[in-house]
Amino acid sequence: MKQRCDWVTEDPLYIKYHDLEWGVPVHDDQTLFEFLILEGAQAGLSWITILRKRTYYREAFDYFDPDIVAEYGDDKIEALCHNEGIIRNRLKINSAVTNAQAFLKIQEQFGSFDHFLWSYVDYSPIHNHWESIREVPAKTELSTLLSKDLKKRGLKFVGPTICYSFMQAVGLINDHTIDCYRYGELNKPY
C-alpha cells in the first residue's frame, strides 16, 4: 500500500486529489483560476466539501472561464446564490466575479497569470522537507507577500493562509511529507 500524507483520508476524492493533483505544477491559466476560486470558496470549510462540489462549481461557473465569469451580472449572481450544488455565500460568489476581472488585468499586464504567479518562486517549485504534517505551516512570508499583491490588485478571499493553500495545490510548493510516495515523484528538477 502506498504511503500518503497524513491528511489524506480514505475518501476516494481525497486520495485522487492527493495522488494526481496536489503539488503538481500547474501552468494553465484557466486551471489556476479554478483553484483560485475554489480555494476562496473553501475559506472556513473543509477541502473535502469543495472537492465534493467541484463538478457543480465547474458547471455553475462556466468551467472557470475568467472571461465569462468577469461578465456575470446581478441575475447570474442571484442564480448562483440559489444553486444548491455550490457554497451559496454571496460574498464568495461576488468575489469570484471581482477576482475574474482582476485576473484578466493580471493576464493583460504580465502576458499570463501563470507568468505572474510563478515569478514568486523564480519559476521553479519550492520543495520542502517535512517529516510530519504538523510541521507544515498554514502561511509563510511568501504567501503573505502574494496575498498583499493580489489584494492590492483587487482580489478577494486571498489571505495569506488561502494563498499558501493555493500555492500548495498548484505546485508552487511541494509540501508532501518525505514519507509520502508523491514527495519523491514531485521532488525532481523542474
Beta strands, then each sheet from edge to edge (+ up, - down):
strand 1: 126-127
strand 2: 173-174
sheet 1: 1+ 2+
end
